[in-house]
């Protein structure tokens, strides 16, 4: 069964980065590579910009509804607005030799969308405008493999979990599997080595929070150490720095466990 994700926002330039993150995570979850994921974000950015500028004629006038259908190797993106419709067939392909004054508004963005996406289809009617775009994984490109996250006993009854790289929609399942397996084995004192993690999305945060709750419910704890400044800023922004016990080093994390009198 495909995974469906929805996002509804007001038509504002300020929400374009959030839309890009939403679509990028969906593309990664579908197994698309970095280039394909970038194309999805760029195409949606162009589409939403056109909606704000031309369908609504300005910011904060109407809503934009985005639905991503995620399947192995395929990300389908549906964008709905309730503004002024247009006929895409009347928008000419931009002429590189033409002057900027001769270019039709929206023409460059529409042309770009058609070039970088595998499918670009418009439907109009019943007071709504619908754009469907599809991006497929290139033939022969492998789906990202969820390589197991290493877990080692760092001292009696305390286990260190060592993810690396990105913790996003595509890679968090590997961490989730490692944490779930550890908790099912009764390993309720977990320390997460964050020194090699350079990116954390909302999916990665949810994975950590879920394991932290389960460890606490079982009488243990989940601690983190060694965050980069960039990753630490994400935890601070969402308020998770007040939820987790976060330390600079492994020694500090272990000392905290000892001080709790449980080890």
Helices and strands as residue ranges (DSSP letters): E 3-10, G 13-15, H 16-29, H 34-50, I 51-55, E 63-71, E 74-81, G 88-90, G 100-102, H 107-116, E 119-125, E 128-136, E 150-155, E 158-162, E 165-167, H 172-184, E 189-193, E 197-200, H 202-217, E 221-225, H 229-237, G 240-242, E 245-247, H 250-259
